[in-house]
Amino acid sequence: MTDPHDSCERSGLCLRDVLLDHLQAEGALPWPGADGLTVEEVLASYPVAAGLGRVPDQEELCLRYPELGAEIRSFFARVRANRSRAAADSELLPDR
């Protein structure tokens, strides 16, 4: 998995920070901390918040941050793939 910090070193602009800033500014999702959520879990839920219109979606992020376009597309693709894998894995679990 690509580290969300990679772009920081190349451009000074971090995808991770961009996504977290949007999530925090909009109050879109619960914030990590005492509730047991990790920053990675919050980041992985970004597409859900985008789908609800609470934060900019993939297309809007690419327009706003063209220098991060490839990383943004990669991030959304990874999250979709992880969710698909998780859904497939859950289908393999026996019913209780």
FIKOLZA-1660 file (N, C-alpha, C; in steps of 0.1 Angstrom, whole numbers, plus 5000, padded with zeros to 4 digits):
% residues 96
   i   px   py   pz ch aa at
   1 5008 4988 5000  A  M  N
   1 5000 5000 5000  A  M CA
   1 5009 5012 5000  A  M  C
   2 5005 5022 4992  A  T  N
   2 5013 5035 4991  A  T CA
   2 5011 5043 5004  A  T  C
   3 5022 5048 5009  A  D  N
   3 5021 5056 5022  A  D CA
   3 5015 5069 5018  A  D  C
   4 5004 5074 5025  A  P  N
   4 4998 5087 5023  A  P CA
   4 5008 5098 5025  A  P  C
   5 5020 5096 5031  A  H  N
   5 5029 5106 5034  A  H CA
   5 5039 5108 5022  A  H  C
   6 5039 5099 5012  A  D  N
   6 5048 5100 5001  A  D CA
   6 5048 5113 4994  A  D  C
   7 5036 5118 4991  A  S  N
   7 5036 5131 4984  A  S CA
   7 5042 5143 4991  A  S  C
   8 5042 5142 5005  A  C  N
   8 5047 5153 5013  A  C CA
   8 5062 5156 5009  A  C  C
   9 5069 5145 5007  A  E  N
   9 5083 5147 5004  A  E CA
   9 5085 5152 4990  A  E  C
  10 5077 5148 4981  A  R  N
  10 5078 5153 4967  A  R CA
  10 5073 5167 4965  A  R  C
  11 5062 5170 4970  A  S  N
  11 5055 5183 4966  A  S CA
  11 5053 5192 4978  A  S  C
  12 5055 5187 4990  A  G  N
  12 5052 5196 5002  A  G CA
  12 5037 5195 5006  A  G  C
  13 5029 5189 4997  A  L  N
  13 5014 5188 5000  A  L CA
  13 5011 5173 5002  A  L  C
  14 5005 5170 5013  A  C  N
  14 5003 5156 5017  A  C CA
  14 4988 5152 5015  A  C  C
  15 4986 5142 5007  A  L  N
  15 4972 5137 5005  A  L CA
  15 4965 5134 5018  A  L  C
  16 4972 5128 5027  A  R  N
  16 4967 5124 5040  A  R CA
  16 4962 5137 5048  A  R  C
  17 4970 5147 5047  A  D  N
  17 4966 5160 5054  A  D CA
  17 4954 5166 5047  A  D  C
  18 4954 5166 5034  A  V  N
  18 4943 5171 5026  A  V CA
  18 4930 5164 5030  A  V  C
  19 4930 5151 5030  A  L  N
  19 4918 5143 5033  A  L CA
  19 4913 5146 5048  A  L  C
  20 4923 5145 5057  A  L  N
  20 4919 5147 5071  A  L CA
  20 4914 5162 5073  A  L  C
  21 4920 5171 5066  A  D  N
  21 4915 5185 5068  A  D CA
  21 4900 5186 5063  A  D  C
  22 4897 5180 5052  A  H  N
  22 4883 5180 5047  A  H CA
  22 4874 5173 5057  A  H  C
  23 4878 5162 5062  A  L  N
  23 4869 5154 5071  A  L CA
  23 4867 5162 5084  A  L  C
  24 4878 5168 5089  A  Q  N
  24 4877 5176 5102  A  Q CA
  24 4868 5188 5100  A  Q  C
  25 4871 5195 5089  A  A  N
  25 4864 5208 5087  A  A CA
  25 4849 5206 5085  A  A  C
  26 4845 5195 5079  A  E  N
  26 4830 5193 5077  A  E CA
  26 4824 5185 5088  A  E  C
  27 4832 5180 5098  A  G  N
  27 4826 5172 5109  A  G CA
  27 4819 5160 5103  A  G  C
  28 4825 5155 5092  A  A  N
  28 4818 5145 5084  A  A CA
  28 4817 5131 5091  A  A  C
  29 4827 5128 5099  A  L  N
  29 4828 5115 5105  A  L CA
  29 4833 5116 5119  A  L  C
  30 4831 5106 5127  A  P  N
  30 4837 5106 5140  A  P CA
  30 4852 5107 5139  A  P  C
  31 4858 5114 5148  A  W  N
  31 4873 5117 5148  A  W CA
  31 4880 5107 5156  A  W  C
  32 4892 5102 5152  A  P  N
  32 4899 5092 5160  A  P CA
  32 4903 5097 5174  A  P  C
  33 4905 5088 5183  A  G  N
  33 4909 5091 5196  A  G CA
  33 4903 5081 5206  A  G  C
  34 4897 5086 5216  A  A  N
  34 4893 5078 5227  A  A CA
  34 4882 5067 5223  A  A  C
  35 4876 5070 5212  A  D  N
  35 4865 5060 5207  A  D CA
  35 4871 5048 5201  A  D  C
  36 4885 5047 5200  A  G  N
  36 4891 5035 5194  A  G CA
  36 4894 5036 5179  A  G  C
  37 4889 5046 5172  A  L  N
  37 4891 5048 5158  A  L CA
  37 4906 5052 5156  A  L  C
  38 4912 5047 5145  A  T  N
  38 4925 5051 5142  A  T CA
  38 4924 5061 5130  A  T  C
  39 4935 5068 5128  A  V  N
  39 4935 5078 5117  A  V CA
  39 4933 5070 5104  A  V  C
  40 4939 5058 5103  A  E  N
  40 4938 5050 5091  A  E CA
  40 4923 5046 5088  A  E  C
  41 4916 5043 5098  A  E  N
  41 4902 5040 5097  A  E CA
  41 4894 5052 5092  A  E  C
  42 4897 5063 5098  A  V  N
  42 4890 5076 5094  A  V CA
  42 4893 5078 5079  A  V  C
  43 4906 5077 5075  A  L  N
  43 4909 5079 5061  A  L CA
  43 4902 5070 5052  A  L  C
  44 4901 5057 5056  A  A  N
  44 4895 5047 5048  A  A CA
  44 4880 5050 5046  A  A  C
  45 4874 5058 5055  A  S  N
  45 4860 5061 5054  A  S CA
  45 4858 5074 5046  A  S  C
  46 4868 5080 5041  A  Y  N
  46 4867 5092 5033  A  Y CA
  46 4857 5090 5021  A  Y  C
  47 4858 5080 5013  A  P  N
  47 4849 5078 5002  A  P CA
  47 4834 5077 5006  A  P  C
  48 4831 5072 5018  A  V  N
  48 4818 5072 5023  A  V CA
  48 4813 5086 5025  A  V  C
  49 4821 5094 5032  A  A  N
  49 4817 5108 5034  A  A CA
  49 4816 5116 5021  A  A  C
  50 4824 5112 5011  A  A  N
  50 4823 5119 4998  A  A CA
  50 4810 5115 4991  A  A  C
  51 4807 5102 4992  A  G  N
  51 4794 5097 4987  A  G CA
  51 4782 5104 4993  A  G  C
  52 4783 5108 5005  A  L  N
  52 4772 5115 5012  A  L CA
  52 4772 5130 5009  A  L  C
  53 4782 5134 5002  A  G  N
  53 4783 5149 4999  A  G CA
  53 4789 5157 5010  A  G  C
  54 4795 5151 5020  A  R  N
  54 4800 5158 5031  A  R CA
  54 4814 5164 5029  A  R  C
  55 4822 5158 5020  A  V  N
  55 4835 5162 5016  A  V CA
  55 4837 5161 5001  A  V  C
  56 4847 5168 4995  A  P  N
  56 4849 5167 4981  A  P CA
  56 4851 5152 4977  A  P  C
  57 4845 5149 4965  A  D  N
  57 4847 5135 4960  A  D CA
  57 4860 5134 4952  A  D  C
  58 4863 5123 4946  A  Q  N
  58 4876 5120 4939  A  Q CA
  58 4878 5131 4928  A  Q  C
  59 4868 5133 4920  A  E  N
  59 4869 5142 4909  A  E CA
  59 4872 5156 4914  A  E  C
  60 4865 5161 4924  A  E  N
  60 4867 5174 4929  A  E CA
  60 4881 5176 4936  A  E  C
  61 4885 5165 4943  A  L  N
  61 4899 5166 4949  A  L CA
  61 4909 5167 4938  A  L  C
  62 4907 5159 4927  A  C  N
  62 4917 5160 4916  A  C CA
  62 4917 5174 4909  A  C  C
  63 4906 5180 4909  A  L  N
  63 4905 5194 4903  A  L CA
  63 4912 5204 4913  A  L  C
  64 4910 5202 4925  A  R  N
  64 4916 5211 4935  A  R CA
  64 4931 5209 4937  A  R  C
  65 4935 5197 4936  A  Y  N
  65 4949 5193 4939  A  Y CA
  65 4954 5185 4927  A  Y  C
  66 4956 5191 4916  A  P  N
  66 4961 5184 4904  A  P CA
  66 4974 5177 4906  A  P  C
  67 4983 5183 4914  A  E  N
  67 4996 5177 4917  A  E CA
  67 4995 5164 4925  A  E  C
  68 4983 5161 4931  A  L  N
  68 4981 5149 4938  A  L CA
  68 4971 5139 4931  A  L  C
  69 4968 5143 4918  A  G  N
  69 4958 5135 4911  A  G CA
  69 4961 5120 4910  A  G  C
  70 4973 5116 4907  A  A  N
  70 4976 5101 4906  A  A CA
  70 4974 5095 4920  A  A  C
  71 4979 5102 4930  A  E  N
  71 4978 5096 4944  A  E CA
  71 4963 5096 4949  A  E  C
  72 4955 5106 4945  A  I  N
  72 4941 5106 4949  A  I CA
  72 4934 5094 4942  A  I  C
  73 4936 5092 4929  A  R  N
  73 4930 5081 4922  A  R CA
  73 4934 5067 4928  A  R  C
  74 4947 5066 4931  A  S  N
  74 4952 5054 4937  A  S CA
  74 4946 5052 4951  A  S  C
  75 4945 5062 4959  A  F  N
  75 4938 5061 4972  A  F CA
  75 4924 5055 4971  A  F  C
  76 4916 5061 4962  A  F  N
  76 4902 5057 4961  A  F CA
  76 4902 5043 4956  A  F  C
  77 4910 5039 4946  A  A  N
  77 4911 5026 4941  A  A CA
  77 4914 5016 4952  A  A  C
  78 4924 5019 4960  A  R  N
  78 4928 5010 4971  A  R CA
  78 4917 5008 4981  A  R  C
  79 4910 5019 4985  A  V  N
  79 4899 5018 4994  A  V CA
  79 4888 5009 4988  A  V  C
  80 4884 5011 4975  A  R  N
  80 4874 5002 4969  A  R CA
  80 4878 4988 4969  A  R  C
  81 4891 4985 4966  A  A  N
  81 4896 4971 4965  A  A CA
  81 4895 4965 4979  A  A  C
  82 4899 4973 4989  A  N  N
  82 4899 4967 5003  A  N CA
  82 4885 4964 5007  A  N  C
  83 4875 4973 5004  A  R  N
  83 4861 4970 5007  A  R CA
  83 4856 4958 5000  A  R  C
  84 4860 4957 4987  A  S  N
  84 4855 4945 4980  A  S CA
  84 4861 4932 4986  A  S  C
  85 4873 4933 4989  A  R  N
  85 4879 4921 4996  A  R CA
  85 4873 4918 5009  A  R  C
  86 4870 4928 5017  A  A  N
  86 4863 4926 5030  A  A CA
  86 4849 4920 5028  A  A  C
  87 4842 4925 5018  A  A  N
  87 4829 4920 5015  A  A CA
  87 4829 4905 5010  A  A  C
  88 4839 4902 5002  A  A  N
  88 4841 4888 4997  A  A CA
  88 4844 4879 5009  A  A  C
  89 4853 4884 5018  A  D  N
  89 4857 4876 5029  A  D CA
  89 4845 4873 5039  A  D  C
  90 4837 4883 5040  A  S  N
  90 4825 4882 5049  A  S CA
  90 4815 4871 5044  A  S  C
  91 4815 4870 5031  A  E  N
  91 4806 4860 5025  A  E CA
  91 4810 4846 5027  A  E  C
  92 4823 4844 5030  A  L  N
  92 4829 4831 5033  A  L CA
  92 4827 4827 5047  A  L  C
  93 4823 4836 5056  A  L  N
  93 4821 4833 5070  A  L CA
  93 4808 4825 5072  A  L  C
  94 4808 4815 5080  A  P  N
  94 4795 4807 5082  A  P CA
  94 4785 4816 5090  A  P  C
  95 4772 4813 5087  A  D  N
  95 4761 4820 5094  A  D CA
  95 4761 4815 5108  A  D  C
  96 4757 4824 5117  A  R  N
  96 4756 4820 5131  A  R CA
  96 4742 4820 5135  A  R  C
% end
